[in-house]
């Protein structure tokens, strides 16, 4: 929900999106209203009830018509692929025009139970991909023990032009990368919490968060605390909580990120995408005071998207000191306040210093994330102006030599840029207690050489994951 002040992101509770539920079945018939109420109490604002045949598809649409938080997906499960005749396909196409329908599926392949011959499953899968293309809706894909054929059919049918989600993802790293390259999202259920699923947890640590969805697949696959019992949308919070732990984020972070992902794929959900000046990640408050940068780094994510961990950072103007302080509110709630955003904060040195002075008067720890070019930009050594105000500097080194730095960072200062950054890093510890040089793990960057250079410059080194911002 949008906050009262669009510059402030209030994160007191998670906003969750259950991207795959089966709420139409008999196991919810007696207490569906209570189930929906518990979901709302847990922060689940959006649910997609997914059809498996014509009858359940119709039922999901009726649920969506009665409940604002529920949306419908329609399709024929691979178990029922034999039922997808011409009449069934025609009815699906008619149902797909109903506004409450946001996706086609679940469709796909299931070689585990083999309730339908493989060729019939293949044909039904291809027909529903074609249906999704005709009606302009994403796919929800079921894949059980059929990885190779699922991926082959997706490629052959050019499903990347439609997009969708691999629901209850069970593949390995290679398959995940293939799915992501096709533009698909990956969704995880409560099985992630099962003790034996360490490989899945290890995989999840490596996946880009902007392609991740949460689901319950209820009434099946309840998380570990309720394993063996009926699953329900409220329990998606348990899966979100574990993912937050695995990725070093908060439950609110994961809820916000995956809800935005769900909105982008399905076009539904209550998403606050007003521009943020102050935005929380983990237990830190980040300040977005400019979108201008000294460089034009080839790996910078803002050339693709201005969302960071679910926050929209594209500013319509550069906020003044009063606006920034109003957006911050009470800074003592956070472990630190970080000048970062989607731009180079030291381009607005006077504003940064004025805000930092106010924060320091309240005993707040302050970090500045910078490209290290401020001395070159301002024509003087600005580090003494940060002394006593800034507790930590994170400086983007990004390369171990001038040639590679210019290739990656495309600095308007040309050959002078790399030496300016290294000089800034060398001088910084004289004025700031904690200084860290960082490099993004862009393919081809020698992070070991960057670490060695940082050691020569007298500072610690940190790797920043490629395509992982915030």
C-alpha positions as CSV (number, residue, x, y, z in Angstrom):
1,X,0.0,0.0,0.0
2,X,1.3,3.5,-0.7
3,X,2.5,5.3,2.4
4,X,1.0,8.7,3.4
5,X,4.3,10.4,2.3
6,X,5.5,8.9,-1.0
7,X,9.1,9.7,-0.1
8,X,9.0,7.4,2.9
9,X,8.7,3.7,2.7
10,X,7.0,2.4,5.8
11,X,8.0,-1.3,6.3
12,X,6.4,-2.3,9.6
13,X,4.9,-5.5,8.1
14,X,5.5,-7.6,5.0
15,X,3.5,-7.4,1.8
16,X,3.3,-10.9,0.4
17,X,2.1,-12.4,-2.9
18,X,1.1,-16.1,-3.1
19,X,1.7,-16.7,-6.8
20,X,0.2,-20.3,-6.9
21,X,-2.6,-21.6,-4.8
22,X,-5.5,-24.0,-5.4
23,X,-8.3,-22.4,-3.4
24,X,-11.2,-23.8,-5.3
25,X,-10.8,-27.4,-4.0
26,X,-12.9,-29.3,-1.4
27,X,-10.3,-28.9,1.3
28,X,-11.1,-25.2,1.5
29,X,-14.8,-25.5,1.1
30,X,-15.7,-25.3,4.8
31,X,-13.5,-22.4,5.9
32,X,-12.4,-20.4,2.9
33,X,-13.3,-17.0,4.4
34,X,-11.2,-17.8,7.5
35,X,-8.3,-18.9,5.3
36,X,-8.5,-15.6,3.4
37,X,-8.7,-13.6,6.7
38,X,-5.6,-15.4,8.0
39,X,-3.8,-14.7,4.8
40,X,-4.5,-11.0,5.1
41,X,-3.4,-11.0,8.7
42,X,-0.1,-12.5,7.6
43,X,0.4,-9.8,5.0
44,X,-0.7,-11.8,2.0
45,X,-2.4,-9.1,-0.2
46,X,-2.5,-11.0,-3.5
47,X,-3.2,-14.7,-4.3
48,X,-3.5,-16.4,-7.7
49,X,-5.8,-19.4,-7.6
50,X,-4.7,-21.8,-10.4
51,X,-7.0,-24.0,-12.5
52,X,-6.0,-27.6,-13.5
53,X,-9.0,-28.4,-15.7
54,X,-12.1,-26.6,-17.1
55,X,-14.1,-27.1,-13.9
56,X,-11.4,-25.8,-11.6
57,X,-10.6,-22.9,-14.0
58,X,-14.2,-21.8,-13.9
59,X,-14.2,-22.1,-10.1
60,X,-11.1,-20.0,-9.8
61,X,-12.7,-17.2,-11.8
62,X,-15.7,-17.2,-9.5
63,X,-13.4,-17.0,-6.5
64,X,-11.6,-14.0,-8.1
65,X,-14.9,-12.3,-8.8
66,X,-15.9,-12.6,-5.1
67,X,-12.6,-11.7,-3.5
68,X,-10.5,-8.7,-4.5
69,X,-7.3,-10.3,-3.2
70,X,-7.7,-13.4,-5.5
71,X,-7.0,-13.6,-9.2
72,X,-7.4,-16.6,-11.5
73,X,-5.2,-18.6,-13.8
74,X,-6.8,-21.1,-16.2
75,X,-5.4,-24.2,-17.8
76,X,-5.2,-27.9,-18.2
77,X,-2.7,-29.8,-16.0
78,X,-0.6,-32.4,-17.7
79,X,-2.4,-35.1,-15.7
80,X,-5.6,-34.1,-17.7
81,X,-3.9,-33.4,-21.0
82,X,-6.1,-35.9,-22.8
83,X,-9.1,-33.6,-22.0
84,X,-7.8,-30.7,-24.1
85,X,-9.9,-31.3,-27.2
86,X,-11.0,-28.5,-29.6
87,X,-14.1,-27.7,-27.5
88,X,-12.0,-27.4,-24.3
89,X,-9.4,-25.2,-26.0
90,X,-12.2,-23.0,-27.4
91,X,-13.7,-22.5,-23.9
92,X,-10.3,-21.8,-22.4
93,X,-9.8,-19.1,-25.0
94,X,-13.2,-17.6,-24.1
95,X,-12.4,-17.7,-20.4
96,X,-9.0,-16.1,-21.0
97,X,-10.8,-12.8,-22.0
98,X,-12.3,-12.5,-18.5
99,X,-10.6,-9.6,-16.6
100,X,-10.0,-11.8,-13.5
101,X,-7.8,-14.2,-15.5
102,X,-4.2,-13.2,-15.3
103,X,-2.3,-16.3,-16.6
104,X,-2.6,-19.5,-18.6
105,X,-1.8,-22.6,-16.5
106,X,-0.9,-24.7,-14.9
107,X,0.3,-26.4,-18.0
108,X,3.5,-28.4,-18.6
109,X,4.7,-31.9,-18.2
110,X,4.6,-34.5,-15.5
111,X,6.7,-37.6,-15.9
112,X,6.5,-38.6,-12.2
113,X,2.9,-39.8,-12.1
114,X,2.6,-40.3,-15.9
115,X,-1.2,-40.1,-15.8
116,X,-1.3,-39.2,-19.4
117,X,0.9,-40.3,-22.3
118,X,3.9,-38.1,-23.0
119,X,2.8,-37.2,-26.5
120,X,-0.5,-36.0,-25.3
121,X,1.1,-33.9,-22.6
122,X,3.5,-32.4,-25.2
123,X,0.5,-31.5,-27.5
124,X,-1.5,-29.9,-24.7
125,X,1.5,-28.0,-23.5
126,X,2.2,-26.6,-27.0
127,X,-1.5,-25.7,-27.5
128,X,-1.6,-23.8,-24.2
129,X,1.7,-21.9,-25.0
130,X,0.0,-20.9,-28.3
131,X,-3.1,-19.9,-26.4
132,X,-1.0,-17.7,-24.0
133,X,0.5,-16.0,-27.0
134,X,-2.9,-15.3,-28.6
135,X,-4.4,-13.8,-25.4
136,X,-1.2,-12.1,-24.2
137,X,-1.0,-13.7,-20.8
138,X,2.0,-15.3,-19.1
139,X,2.4,-19.0,-18.5
140,X,2.3,-21.0,-15.2
141,X,4.4,-24.1,-15.9
142,X,4.3,-27.4,-14.1
143,X,7.5,-29.5,-14.5
144,X,8.0,-32.7,-12.6
145,X,10.8,-35.0,-13.7
146,X,10.5,-33.6,-17.2
147,X,13.2,-30.8,-17.2
148,X,14.7,-31.6,-20.6
149,X,11.5,-31.8,-22.5
150,X,10.0,-28.8,-20.7
151,X,12.9,-26.6,-21.7
152,X,13.0,-28.0,-25.3
153,X,9.3,-27.2,-25.8
154,X,9.7,-23.8,-24.4
155,X,12.5,-23.0,-26.7
156,X,10.8,-24.6,-29.8
157,X,7.6,-22.7,-29.1
158,X,9.5,-19.4,-28.5
159,X,7.9,-19.0,-25.1
160,X,10.3,-16.2,-24.2
161,X,8.0,-14.0,-26.2
162,X,5.3,-14.7,-23.6
163,X,7.1,-15.2,-20.3
164,X,5.9,-16.9,-17.2
165,X,7.0,-18.8,-14.2
166,X,8.3,-22.3,-13.5
167,X,6.1,-23.1,-10.5
168,X,7.6,-25.1,-7.7
169,X,11.0,-25.0,-9.3
170,X,13.0,-28.2,-8.8
171,X,15.8,-27.8,-11.4
172,X,19.5,-27.3,-10.9
173,X,21.7,-24.2,-11.5
174,X,22.1,-24.9,-15.2
175,X,18.3,-25.2,-15.7
176,X,17.7,-22.1,-13.6
177,X,20.1,-20.1,-15.8
178,X,18.3,-21.4,-18.9
179,X,14.9,-20.4,-17.6
180,X,16.2,-16.9,-16.6
181,X,17.8,-16.4,-20.0
182,X,14.3,-17.1,-21.5
183,X,12.9,-14.4,-19.3
184,X,11.0,-16.7,-16.9
185,X,10.6,-16.3,-13.2
186,X,11.2,-19.1,-10.7
187,X,8.8,-19.8,-7.9
188,X,9.5,-21.7,-4.6
189,X,7.2,-23.4,-2.2
190,X,7.3,-24.6,1.4
191,X,9.5,-27.5,0.3
192,X,12.4,-25.1,0.6
193,X,12.1,-25.4,4.4
194,X,12.4,-29.2,4.4
195,X,15.6,-30.4,6.1
196,X,16.6,-32.6,3.1
197,X,16.4,-29.8,0.6
198,X,19.8,-28.3,1.2
199,X,20.6,-28.3,-2.6
200,X,17.6,-26.1,-3.2
201,X,18.6,-23.7,-0.5
202,X,22.1,-23.5,-1.9
203,X,20.6,-22.8,-5.4
204,X,18.4,-20.0,-4.0
205,X,21.4,-18.2,-2.6
206,X,22.7,-17.7,-6.2
207,X,19.5,-16.6,-7.9
208,X,18.7,-13.0,-8.9
209,X,16.0,-11.8,-6.6
210,X,14.3,-9.9,-9.3
211,X,13.2,-13.2,-10.9
212,X,12.0,-14.9,-7.8
213,X,8.4,-15.6,-6.8
214,X,6.8,-17.1,-3.7
215,X,4.0,-19.7,-3.7
216,X,2.3,-22.1,-1.4
217,X,0.8,-24.5,-4.0
218,X,-1.8,-25.0,-1.2
219,X,-3.4,-27.2,0.0
220,X,-0.2,-29.1,-0.8
221,X,3.5,-28.7,0.3
222,X,3.0,-27.0,3.6
223,X,6.2,-25.6,5.1
224,X,8.1,-27.6,7.8
225,X,6.2,-26.4,10.9
226,X,2.9,-27.6,9.3
227,X,4.3,-30.4,7.2
228,X,1.7,-33.1,6.5
229,X,-1.2,-30.7,7.3
230,X,-3.2,-28.6,4.9
231,X,-1.2,-25.7,3.4
232,X,-2.8,-22.3,3.1
233,X,-1.7,-18.8,1.8
234,X,-0.8,-17.4,5.2
235,X,2.0,-20.0,5.4
236,X,3.9,-18.3,2.4
237,X,5.4,-16.1,5.1
238,X,7.4,-19.1,6.4
239,X,9.0,-19.6,3.0
240,X,9.6,-15.8,2.7
241,X,11.2,-15.8,6.2
242,X,13.7,-18.6,5.2
243,X,14.6,-16.9,1.9
244,X,15.2,-13.7,3.9
245,X,17.6,-15.6,6.2
246,X,19.4,-17.2,3.2
247,X,19.9,-13.9,1.5
248,X,20.7,-11.8,4.5
249,X,17.6,-9.6,4.1
250,X,14.5,-8.9,6.1
251,X,11.1,-10.5,5.7
252,X,9.8,-7.1,4.6
253,X,12.5,-7.0,1.9
254,X,11.6,-10.4,0.5
255,X,7.9,-9.6,0.6
256,X,8.4,-6.3,-1.2
257,X,10.7,-7.8,-3.9
258,X,8.6,-10.8,-4.7
259,X,5.4,-8.8,-4.7
260,X,6.9,-6.4,-7.2
261,X,8.0,-9.4,-9.3
262,X,4.5,-10.8,-9.1
263,X,3.0,-7.5,-10.2
264,X,5.4,-7.3,-13.1
265,X,4.6,-10.8,-14.3
266,X,0.8,-10.9,-13.7
267,X,-0.1,-7.2,-13.6
268,X,-1.9,-7.5,-10.2
269,X,-1.1,-6.6,-6.6
270,X,-0.9,-3.4,-4.6
271,X,2.6,-2.1,-5.3
272,X,4.0,1.2,-4.1
273,X,6.3,2.4,-6.9
274,X,6.4,6.1,-5.9
275,X,9.9,7.5,-6.0
276,X,11.8,6.9,-2.7
277,X,14.2,9.3,-1.1
278,X,14.6,7.2,2.0
279,X,14.2,3.4,1.7
280,X,15.0,0.6,4.1
281,X,16.9,-2.6,3.3
282,X,17.7,-5.0,6.1
283,X,18.0,-2.8,9.1
284,X,19.7,0.1,7.3
285,X,18.1,3.2,5.8
286,X,19.4,4.2,2.4
287,X,19.2,7.8,1.1
288,X,18.6,8.4,-2.6
289,X,19.6,12.0,-3.1
290,X,20.5,12.0,-6.8
291,X,20.3,9.8,-9.9
292,X,23.3,11.6,-11.5
293,X,26.6,9.7,-11.7
294,X,30.2,10.5,-12.5
295,X,30.5,7.4,-14.6
296,X,28.4,5.3,-17.0
297,X,29.3,1.8,-15.8
298,X,28.4,-0.9,-18.3
299,X,27.1,-3.2,-15.5
300,X,24.9,-0.5,-13.8
301,X,21.4,-2.0,-13.3
302,X,19.7,1.4,-13.6
303,X,20.1,1.3,-17.4
304,X,17.6,-1.6,-17.2
305,X,15.5,-0.8,-14.2
306,X,15.3,1.8,-11.4
307,X,13.9,-0.7,-8.8
308,X,16.3,-1.8,-6.0
309,X,15.1,-4.5,-3.7
310,X,11.5,-3.6,-4.6
311,X,12.0,0.2,-4.1
312,X,11.5,2.6,-7.0
313,X,14.5,5.0,-7.1
314,X,13.9,7.1,-10.2
315,X,13.6,10.7,-8.9
316,X,11.6,13.4,-10.6
317,X,13.8,16.0,-8.8
318,X,16.8,16.2,-6.5
319,X,15.4,16.6,-2.9
320,X,16.7,19.4,-0.7
321,X,17.9,19.0,2.8
322,X,14.4,19.5,4.3
323,X,12.9,16.9,2.1
324,X,15.6,14.4,2.9
325,X,15.2,14.9,6.6
326,X,11.5,14.6,6.4
327,X,11.8,11.3,4.5
328,X,14.2,9.9,7.0
329,X,11.9,10.4,10.0
330,X,13.5,8.8,13.1
331,X,16.9,7.6,12.0
332,X,17.7,6.0,15.3
333,X,15.5,3.0,14.4
334,X,18.2,1.8,12.0
335,X,21.7,0.4,12.5
336,X,23.1,2.9,10.0
337,X,22.0,5.4,7.4
338,X,23.6,5.0,4.0
339,X,24.0,7.6,1.3
340,X,23.7,5.5,-1.8
341,X,20.5,5.5,-3.9
342,X,20.9,5.3,-7.7
343,X,23.5,7.9,-8.3
344,X,26.7,9.3,-6.9
345,X,25.9,11.0,-3.6
346,X,29.1,13.0,-3.4
347,X,28.1,15.0,-6.4
348,X,25.8,16.7,-3.9
349,X,28.5,17.2,-1.3
350,X,27.0,20.3,0.4
351,X,23.6,18.6,0.8
352,X,25.2,15.4,2.0
353,X,27.2,17.2,4.6
354,X,24.2,19.2,5.8
355,X,22.1,16.0,6.2
356,X,25.0,14.1,7.8
357,X,25.5,16.8,10.4
358,X,21.8,16.5,11.4
359,X,22.1,12.8,11.6
360,X,25.3,12.8,13.6
361,X,23.7,15.1,16.2
362,X,21.4,12.2,16.9
363,X,24.2,9.7,17.2
364,X,23.5,7.9,13.9
365,X,26.1,5.8,12.2
366,X,26.7,7.0,8.6
367,X,28.0,5.3,5.6
368,X,28.6,6.7,2.1
369,X,28.8,4.5,-1.0
370,X,30.8,6.3,-3.7
371,X,32.6,5.9,-7.0
372,X,35.7,7.6,-5.5
373,X,35.8,10.4,-8.0
374,X,34.7,13.3,-5.8
375,X,38.1,14.9,-5.5
376,X,38.4,15.0,-9.3
377,X,34.8,16.3,-9.7
378,X,35.1,19.1,-7.1
379,X,38.7,20.0,-7.9
380,X,39.9,19.6,-4.3
381,X,40.4,17.0,-1.6
382,X,36.9,16.7,0.0
383,X,37.7,14.0,2.5
384,X,38.4,16.4,5.3
385,X,34.8,17.7,4.9
386,X,33.6,14.2,5.8
387,X,35.7,13.8,8.8
388,X,33.7,13.4,12.0
389,X,30.5,13.0,10.0
390,X,31.0,9.8,8.0
391,X,31.8,6.5,9.8
392,X,32.3,4.3,6.8
393,X,33.2,4.8,3.1
394,X,32.5,2.1,0.5
395,X,34.4,3.0,-2.6
396,X,33.9,1.3,-6.0
397,X,37.3,0.2,-7.3
398,X,35.9,-2.2,-9.9
399,X,39.2,-2.9,-11.7
400,X,42.9,-3.5,-11.0
401,X,44.2,-1.3,-13.8
402,X,43.3,1.9,-15.7
403,X,42.5,0.2,-19.0
404,X,39.9,-2.2,-17.5
405,X,38.5,0.5,-15.3
406,X,37.8,2.7,-18.3
407,X,36.3,-0.2,-20.2
408,X,33.9,-1.0,-17.4
409,X,33.1,2.4,-15.9
410,X,33.3,4.6,-19.0
411,X,34.4,7.7,-17.1
412,X,34.2,11.1,-18.7
413,X,37.6,11.8,-17.0
414,X,39.3,9.2,-19.2
415,X,42.7,8.0,-18.1
416,X,42.7,10.3,-15.0
417,X,39.8,8.4,-13.5
418,X,41.5,5.3,-12.2
419,X,44.4,7.1,-10.6
420,X,41.9,9.5,-9.0
421,X,39.9,6.6,-7.5
422,X,43.1,4.9,-6.1
423,X,44.3,8.2,-4.7
424,X,40.9,8.7,-3.0
425,X,41.1,5.2,-1.5
426,X,44.6,5.8,-0.3
427,X,43.8,9.1,1.4
428,X,40.4,8.1,2.8
429,X,41.6,6.3,6.0
430,X,43.2,9.5,7.2
431,X,39.7,11.0,7.6
432,X,37.2,8.1,7.8
433,X,37.5,5.3,10.3
434,X,36.3,2.5,8.0
435,X,37.2,2.3,4.3
436,X,36.3,-0.6,2.0
437,X,37.1,-0.9,-1.6
438,X,34.7,-3.0,-3.7
439,X,34.5,-4.6,-7.1
440,X,31.5,-6.0,-8.9
441,X,31.9,-9.6,-10.0
442,X,31.4,-8.8,-13.7
443,X,32.6,-11.6,-15.9
444,X,36.3,-11.0,-16.8
445,X,37.1,-8.9,-13.7
446,X,39.9,-10.3,-11.7
447,X,38.6,-9.8,-8.2
448,X,41.8,-11.3,-6.6
449,X,43.8,-8.6,-8.4
450,X,41.4,-6.0,-7.1
451,X,41.7,-7.4,-3.6
452,X,45.5,-7.3,-3.8
453,X,45.4,-3.6,-5.0
454,X,43.0,-2.7,-2.1
455,X,45.5,-4.2,0.3
456,X,48.3,-2.2,-1.2
457,X,46.2,0.9,-0.7
458,X,45.7,0.0,2.9
459,X,41.9,-0.8,3.0
460,X,39.7,-3.8,3.2
461,X,38.1,-5.3,0.1
462,X,34.6,-6.6,-0.7
463,X,33.1,-8.4,-3.7
464,X,29.7,-7.1,-4.9
465,X,27.6,-9.7,-6.7
466,X,27.0,-8.9,-10.4
467,X,23.3,-8.2,-11.0
468,X,22.6,-7.9,-7.3
469,X,22.0,-4.4,-6.2
470,X,21.3,-3.2,-2.6
